[in-house]
Amino acid sequence: MNILIYLIPIALTLGFVGLIGFFWSLNNDQFEDLDGASYRILREDDEA
């Protein structure tokens, strides 16, 4: 049971870091163009 003394703060810290990363991506408009990548993969590039 002594391992919980170490695992609980580590889990909370990793969760907090993930939450900060998610809010950072929201503020930097990372989720603005969700359809663009799926259309770019289907478009043919004729640069020959």
Protein Blocks (a to p, Z undefined) as FASTA:
>chain_A
ZZmmmmmmmmmmmmmmmmmmmmmmmmnopmmmmmlmmmmmmpccdfZZ
